[in-house]
Amino acid sequence: MKILFIHQNFPGQFKYLAPALVQQGHTVVGMTMQKTDAKDWQGVQLYRYAAKRGTTPNVHPWISDFETKAIRAEACFRAALKLKADGFTPDVIVAHHGWGESLFLKDVWPNAKLAIYCEFYYHPHGADVGFDPEFPATDEGEVCRLRLKNLNNLLHFEVASAGISPTHWQASTFPEPFRSKITVVHDGIDTASLAPNPNVSLTLNGNLVLTKRDEVITFVNRNLEPYRGYHIFMRALPEILKRRPKARVMIVGADDVSYGARPANGQKWKDIFAKEVRPLISDADWSRVHFLGHVPYTVFIPLLQLSSVHVYLTYPFVLSWSLLEAMSVGCAIVASDTQPLHEAIKHNETGRLVDFFDVPKLVDEVCGLLDDPDHRARLGANARAFAQANYDLQTVCLPRQLEWVQTLAP
């Protein structure tokens, strides 16, 4: 087949699937907005496109999101026309449609099968919006903006033949009848390389050497923000640090925003909640809290491998790869009792679940596990076994993804 992948940051979620299709002998092209001079990536032919205009100043706030998607869709559409003129006609198009790029590709190649990566469908109630009462909507029209935010999804439903979603809960956010067209297969975790390492050591700042003998609490976000429970975790720290005088807390994450709203007046969520709890923490205890920022993968994996307890909190939203990576390396996990977690964390089997907002309970769960190495070992072993059985890249996810693509063949 001739297969076209669309992702503004290609390869994104297709980093294993696209090369595997090349290995099967298919012609694979990837369209990307990344600034690159490369023409090939692991056998995938790269085709770059770029937006020709920016968003309109002072556009109505309810439609600003869709205007951005329309601009990207136009850029992808015009690049696709050139690709077609160069002689390429795909049998199958696999697109992460979340940024809108694939909206008009069926108008370029009407006979191609379009399949979309269904990451999330927005709801005014019952999911991320309105979940956290600490951050209520400031405008009654927010529900209207959110409805229009789904325009991109709805327009894709008219032209897409199939969808793929990484978790059952994420797929369940999509409405019928399109939900029935979604196949649930996770992107996959390389559990062979993401394995426990009892001999792991990590040197931070050139002088702090950590091993499995140390008591290490890890917390990971792409960006430190409320959507991933950063505020809840920080409020648990004063008591955790008092109870665990030898524990070191490793916080991974940048200080920007991935999801949700930015704080007012140019502030950073990271700083807001650090300042909130700092008066409750002594200087000596604060010296054991390490903000690592965004770390390279070569540091991230050893950090998980030496973790004594890993904390993962999230609104009802997209499930992070980092949770499954932590499971794969055998972390003892304390996680929020929210819908995305229920497929991976079984309470007291593959981790411990705690109410997202219950700070004292989070403290008790973390400290209780630190007091019980045998329980930690059992949870970690179960978590790894679950990840291997359900999310392993080579034996579970990639074969199912390849089968899914084959079902799209004309």
C-alpha positions in Angstrom: 0.0 0.0 0.0 0.8 3.7 -0.2 0.3 5.1 3.3 0.3 8.8 4.3 0.8 9.9 7.9 -0.3 13.3 9.1 1.1 14.7 12.4 2.2 18.3 12.9 5.1 17.0 15.0 5.6 13.8 13.0 6.2 11.0 14.1 4.4 11.7 17.4 2.2 8.8 18.3 3.2 7.0 15.0 6.9 6.7 15.8 6.7 2.9 15.9 3.9 2.2 13.5 5.2 4.2 10.5 8.7 2.5 10.4 7.1 -0.9 10.9 4.9 -0.4 7.8 8.1 0.5 5.9 9.6 -2.8 7.0 6.5 -4.6 5.7 7.3 -3.1 2.3 4.7 -0.4 2.1 5.5 3.1 0.7 5.1 5.5 3.7 5.1 9.2 3.6 4.9 11.5 6.6 3.7 15.1 6.4 4.9 17.4 9.2 5.1 21.1 10.2 8.4 20.6 11.9 11.3 22.7 10.5 13.6 20.1 9.1 15.7 19.6 6.0 15.5 15.8 6.3 13.8 14.0 3.4 13.7 10.6 5.1 13.2 9.2 8.6 13.6 5.5 9.1 12.5 4.8 5.6 9.5 7.2 5.8 9.6 9.9 3.1 9.2 13.3 4.8 7.1 16.1 3.3 7.1 19.4 5.1 4.4 22.1 5.0 3.9 25.4 6.8 1.1 27.8 7.5 1.0 30.8 5.3 -0.7 33.2 7.7 -1.3 33.7 11.4 -4.5 34.0 13.4 -6.7 37.1 13.1 -6.2 39.6 15.9 -9.2 40.0 18.1 -11.1 37.2 16.4 -14.1 36.0 18.4 -12.7 33.9 21.3 -15.2 31.1 20.7 -13.9 30.5 17.2 -10.2 31.3 17.6 -9.5 27.6 18.1 -11.2 26.6 14.9 -9.5 29.4 12.9 -6.2 28.0 14.0 -7.2 24.6 12.8 -8.5 25.9 9.5 -5.2 27.7 8.9 -3.3 24.4 9.5 -5.8 22.5 7.4 -5.3 24.8 4.5 -1.5 24.5 4.7 -1.8 20.7 4.7 -4.4 20.8 1.9 -2.2 22.9 -0.4 0.9 20.8 0.3 -1.2 17.7 -0.4 -2.1 19.1 -3.8 1.6 19.5 -4.6 2.2 15.9 -3.4 -0.5 14.7 -5.6 0.9 16.6 -8.6 4.2 14.9 -7.9 2.5 11.6 -8.5 1.7 10.3 -4.9 -1.8 9.0 -4.3 -2.2 7.2 -0.9 -4.4 4.2 -0.4 -4.7 5.0 3.3 -4.2 8.3 5.3 -3.6 8.0 9.0 -3.8 11.4 10.8 -3.7 12.8 14.2 -6.5 15.2 13.4 -6.4 17.1 16.7 -4.8 20.2 15.1 -7.1 20.1 12.0 -4.5 19.3 9.3 -6.4 16.4 7.8 -9.8 18.3 7.4 -9.6 18.6 3.6 -7.4 15.7 2.5 -10.4 13.7 1.2 -11.0 16.6 -1.2 -7.5 15.9 -2.6 -7.7 12.1 -2.6 -11.4 11.2 -2.4 -10.7 7.4 -2.8 -8.2 7.2 0.0 -9.4 5.7 3.4 -8.9 8.3 6.1 -8.3 7.0 9.7 -7.9 9.4 12.6 -6.2 9.2 16.0 -9.0 9.9 18.5 -7.3 11.4 21.5 -10.1 13.3 23.1 -13.6 14.7 22.6 -14.5 17.7 24.7 -17.5 17.7 27.1 -18.8 20.5 29.3 -19.5 18.0 32.1 -18.2 14.6 33.3 -14.6 14.9 32.0 -11.9 17.5 32.6 -14.0 20.7 32.3 -15.5 21.5 35.7 -13.7 18.7 37.4 -11.6 20.9 39.7 -13.8 23.3 41.7 -10.7 25.4 42.6 -10.6 26.6 39.0 -14.2 27.3 37.9 -15.0 28.9 34.5 -15.0 32.6 34.7 -17.4 33.0 31.8 -20.8 31.4 31.4 -20.0 31.3 27.6 -17.2 28.7 28.2 -19.7 25.9 27.4 -20.3 27.6 24.1 -16.6 27.9 23.3 -16.2 24.2 24.2 -19.0 23.1 21.9 -17.4 24.9 19.0 -14.0 23.4 20.0 -15.5 20.1 18.9 -16.1 21.4 15.3 -12.9 19.8 14.2 -13.9 16.4 15.5 -17.4 16.6 14.1 -16.2 17.6 10.6 -13.8 14.7 10.6 -16.5 12.3 11.5 -18.1 13.0 8.0 -14.9 12.0 6.1 -13.1 9.5 8.3 -13.6 5.8 7.8 -12.1 4.7 11.1 -10.4 5.8 14.3 -7.9 4.5 16.7 -7.7 5.5 20.4 -5.0 4.6 23.0 -7.5 3.8 25.9 -11.1 2.7 26.2 -11.9 5.7 28.3 -10.6 8.2 25.7 -12.6 6.4 23.0 -15.7 6.5 25.2 -15.6 10.3 25.2 -16.4 10.3 21.4 -20.1 10.2 20.5 -22.0 7.6 18.5 -22.2 6.7 15.7 -18.5 7.4 15.3 -17.5 5.8 18.5 -18.3 2.4 17.0 -15.6 3.0 14.3 -12.9 3.5 16.9 -10.4 0.6 17.6 -8.7 0.8 21.0 -5.0 0.1 20.8 -2.4 1.9 22.9 0.7 3.4 21.2 2.8 0.8 23.0 5.6 0.8 25.6 9.0 -0.9 25.0 8.9 -3.0 28.1 12.1 -4.8 27.1 14.2 -1.7 27.5 12.0 -0.1 30.1 12.7 -2.7 32.8 13.7 -2.7 36.4 17.3 -2.1 37.2 18.4 -2.8 40.8 21.9 -1.5 40.1 20.7 1.9 38.8 22.5 5.0 39.9 21.9 8.6 38.9 24.1 11.6 39.5 22.4 15.0 39.8 24.1 18.4 39.7 27.4 16.6 39.6 27.4 15.7 43.3 24.2 14.0 44.4 24.4 10.3 43.6 21.1 8.3 44.0 20.7 4.6 44.1 17.9 2.1 45.0 19.1 2.4 48.6 17.8 5.9 48.7 14.2 6.9 49.5 13.1 8.6 46.3 9.6 10.0 45.5 9.0 10.9 41.9 6.4 13.1 40.2 6.3 13.7 36.5 4.4 16.1 34.3 5.2 17.4 30.8 4.4 20.8 32.4 3.7 21.4 36.1 0.0 22.4 36.1 -3.3 21.6 37.8 -4.5 19.2 35.0 -1.9 16.7 36.2 -2.4 17.4 39.9 0.7 19.4 40.5 -1.1 21.6 43.1 -2.4 18.5 45.0 1.1 16.9 45.1 2.7 20.1 46.3 0.2 20.4 49.1 1.1 16.9 50.3 4.8 17.7 50.5 5.0 19.5 53.8 3.6 16.5 55.7 5.5 13.9 53.6 8.8 15.7 54.2 8.1 15.8 58.0 7.3 12.1 58.1 10.1 11.0 55.8 13.2 12.9 56.9 15.4 11.0 54.5 13.2 11.1 51.4 14.2 13.1 48.3 11.4 14.4 46.1 12.2 14.5 42.3 9.8 16.7 40.3 10.1 16.4 36.5 8.3 19.0 34.3 8.7 22.3 32.6 6.9 25.5 33.8 4.7 26.1 30.8 1.1 24.9 30.2 0.2 21.8 28.2 -3.5 21.8 29.0 -6.0 24.1 30.6 -5.7 27.8 31.2 -2.6 29.8 32.1 -2.5 31.6 35.5 -3.1 35.3 35.6 -0.6 38.1 35.3 2.1 36.0 33.5 2.7 33.8 36.5 3.7 30.1 36.4 1.7 27.3 38.0 5.1 25.9 39.2 5.9 29.0 41.2 2.4 29.7 42.5 2.1 26.4 44.3 5.7 26.2 45.4 5.3 29.6 47.0 2.0 28.4 48.6 3.7 25.5 50.5 7.2 26.9 51.0 6.3 28.6 54.4 5.2 25.2 55.7 8.5 23.5 54.9 11.8 24.1 56.7 14.9 25.0 54.7 16.5 21.7 55.4 13.4 19.8 54.1 13.1 22.1 51.1 16.7 21.2 50.1 15.4 17.7 49.6 12.9 18.8 46.9 14.5 18.9 43.5 12.8 20.6 40.5 14.5 18.9 37.5 12.6 20.7 34.7 12.4 18.9 31.4 14.9 16.0 31.5 16.3 13.9 28.6 15.1 10.3 28.3 18.6 9.1 29.4 17.9 10.7 32.8 14.1 10.1 32.9 14.3 6.3 32.8 17.0 5.9 35.4 15.0 8.3 37.6 11.9 6.0 37.4 14.1 2.9 37.9 15.3 4.2 41.3 12.0 5.6 42.4 10.7 4.2 45.7 7.2 5.6 45.2 5.9 7.2 42.0 2.9 9.6 42.2 0.7 10.2 39.2 -2.4 12.4 39.3 -4.6 13.6 36.5 -8.0 15.2 35.8 -10.3 12.9 33.7 -8.3 13.5 30.5 -5.7 11.9 28.3 -3.6 9.2 29.9 0.2 10.0 30.1 2.8 7.7 28.6 4.8 8.3 31.7 2.4 6.3 33.9 2.8 3.2 31.7 6.6 3.8 31.5 6.6 3.9 35.3 4.6 0.6 35.4 7.0 -1.0 33.0 10.1 -0.3 35.1 8.3 -1.7 38.2 7.5 1.5 40.1 5.2 1.3 43.2 2.6 3.8 42.1 0.1 6.0 44.0 -2.4 7.4 41.5 -5.6 9.5 41.4 -8.8 7.6 41.3 -9.9 9.1 38.1 -11.4 7.4 35.0 -8.2 7.3 32.8 -6.4 5.4 35.5 -8.9 2.6 35.9 -7.7 0.7 32.9 -4.1 0.5 34.2 -4.1 0.8 38.0 -6.1 -1.8 39.9 -6.3 -0.7 43.5 -3.9 -2.7 45.7 -2.9 -4.8 42.7 -0.9 -2.7 40.2 -0.8 0.4 42.4 -2.8 2.4 45.0 -5.7 4.7 44.0 -6.6 7.8 46.0 -9.2 10.5 45.6 -7.7 13.2 43.5 -8.5 16.0 46.0 -7.7 14.1 49.2 -4.3 15.5 50.2 -4.1 13.7 53.7 -4.9 10.4 52.0 -2.2 10.9 49.4 0.2 11.6 52.2 -0.8 8.4 54.0 -0.6 6.3 50.9 2.9 7.5 50.0 4.3 7.2 53.5 2.6 3.8 54.0 4.3 2.4 50.9 7.6 3.9 52.0 7.2 2.0 55.3 6.5 -1.3 53.5 9.2 -2.4 51.0 7.5 -5.8 50.5 4.2 -4.2 49.5 6.1 -1.8 47.2 7.9 -4.8 45.5 4.6 -6.6 45.0 2.9 -3.6 43.5 5.9 -2.9 41.3 6.1 -6.4 40.0 2.4 -6.6 39.3 2.5 -3.2 37.5 5.3 -4.4 35.3 3.5 -7.7 34.5 0.4 -5.8 33.6 2.3 -3.4 31.3 3.9 -6.4 29.6 0.7 -8.2 29.1 -1.4 -5.2 27.9 0.9 -2.5 26.6 4.0 -4.1 25.3 5.0 -2.6 22.0 6.4 -5.6 20.2 4.0 -8.4 21.4 0.7 -6.5 21.9 0.3 -3.0 20.6 2.3 -2.9 17.3 0.9 -6.1 15.9 -2.6 -4.9 16.6 -1.9 -1.5 15.1 -0.5 -3.2 11.9 -3.6 -5.4 11.8 -5.8 -2.2 12.1 -4.0 -0.5 9.2 -4.5 -3.7 7.1 -8.3 -3.5 7.7 -8.2 0.0 6.1 -6.8 -1.3 2.9 -9.0 -0.8 -0.2 
